[in-house]
């Protein structure tokens, strides 16, 4: 068969591509720091700029020997937790507060507050993060729920330079989740 668009099922059936910029990230802060749930969720959703959904962990391997021959077997991954990060815009409000960073810094401070030494239990530190991937009409085609998320790191990104007049600040937040739930349409669901 010749490589012509009339011979390709995705072209002749008018399949739609998945666009990288059609997603939303919902972040539910830990209840101990949640003050204005709707406003905070909207603010974080509007300023989350990207997330990498690397959800298929590499399986391990077990080797069985018989004399000088090897047989290899795929085994479960060595860990089931999921580490991930999200990049955020950094903006100040009319009161000069950098709200997105302050909200996520409060979350980070639950694990260890570098200014006071304060610590919290895991039950006080966990939140949930959900990524919704949607099509051009806004219909969700994939959803990933990261469950029992704890903040690991807050890369502030304060790379200040006199000779960078066009640079705009951003920052990255790093989390670890106990597990994740990936929901998507299977090929058997669409037939």
N, C-alpha and C positions, 0 to 999 in steps of 0.2 A: 504494500500500500504506500502510495506517495505521501510525503509529509505536507499535506495541503489542508487548509482550515475546513474544507468540506468533508474531510475524512476523520475529523477529531470530534469525539462525542461531546466534549465540553463546549465546543464551538457550535455544533449543529443543534444541540439541546439547549443552548443559551444559558449555560451555567454561569453563575455570578462569582467573581473572585472574592476572596476575603481580604478586606482592606485593613491595614495595620493601624489606622487611626480611628477606627470605629469601636471604641470600648469606653467603659466607665469603671471606676474603682470606688466601691463603697467601703468606708472604714468606720467600724463601730469601736469607739474608744472604750477603754476599761471603765466600768461604772464609777470607780473611785475618783476619776478626774472629769467625768462627763458633767458639764454644767448646762449647756444649751445644745441638746442632741441634734435637732434638725439643722440648726445653723452651722454647727461644727462639721457634721457629715457633708453638708453642701460645700462648705469651704474647702475641705480636704478633697472632695470629689472634683471640684473645679480646678484645683491646682496640682493634682497628680498628673504627671506628663507621660510616664511610661512604666511598664512592668514587663518582666520576662517570665513567661509561663513555661518553665522547664520541668515538666511533670512526669516524664517517663524516666525514672531512675535506672541507672545501669544495673543489670542483674549481676550477681556474683557468679563464681564458678567453683565447682568441686571436681577434682580429678581422681579418677580411679585407675589404678595400675594393675596390669596383668603382665607379669614378667617384664618385658621391655616395651610394652605397648601402653598407650594412654587413652583413656576415654574421658571426655569432659561432659559435665552436666551443668545446665543453668540452674542456679539456686536463687533464693530470694535476695533482694538487695541487702547490703550490710546495715542500712538505716532506713527508717520509714518516716523520719521527720523531714520537713521541707524548709530550707532557707531560701529567702527571696528578698528582693529590694524594690523600692519604688522611688522614682525621682520626682521632686516637687519644685514648683515655682516658688520663689521667695519674694514677697511683696510686703510693704508696710501699709497699715491702714491710716486713717486720718489722725489717730492718736499716736502714731509712730511705732506701733507694735507690729511685729512680724508674726501674725497670728498662726499661720500654718506651722512655722518652725516652733513657736511657743507651745502649741498643742502637742506636737510630737515630742518635744523636749520633756514635757510633763510626763508623757508615757515612758520615755527612757529613764527619767529620774525615779520611777517606781522600782526598777531593778537595782539601781544604785545612784543616789543623789550625791554628786561629787562635791557639792557645797555644804551639805549637812551630814552626810554619811548615812542617811535614812535608807532603810531597806523595807521591802514588802513581801508578802506571801504571793505565790503564783496565782492564787485565786483572785488577788487584787490587781494583778498585772496583765491579765489576758483580755484581748479584744478579738474581734473577727474582721477579716478583710475579704471582700468578694469582688471578683473581676467579672464583668459582664461584657462579652464580645457580641456585637450585634451586626446586622446587615444594614444596607443602605436605607431600609424603611424603618429601622429602629427595633426590629424584632430580634430578641436574644437568640443566638445560635449556639452559644457555649457559655457556661457559667462555671466559675471555679471559686469554691468557698475554702478559705484557709481558716482552720478552726484552732482555737486556743493559741492565738498569736502573742508572742512576747517580743518586745523591742530588744534588738541586740546591739545596734550601733546607729549613731546619727552622724553621718558624714556631713559636716556643716558646709563645706565648700567655700569658706571665706578665703578665696584666693585673690587677694587685693593687689592690684598693680597700677601704678601711675600711668603706664603707657597703654592701658586697655580701656579706652573710652567707650567702646561698644559692648563690652562684656556685661552680662546681667547675671546676678547671683541666683543660684539654685542649690538644692541640697538633696541628699539621698538618705533614706531611712531603710535600715536592714532589720528583718524580722526572722524568727523561727516559729514554725507552726507544728503542733503535735501531729496533725494530719490534714489532708485536703480532700474535698469532694469535687470531682470533675463531672459536670453534667453536660451532655451534648447529644445531638441527634445521631443515632446509629443508622447505618445504611438500611437496616431492616425496618426502621421506623418510617422511612420515606417512600418505600415501594408500595 
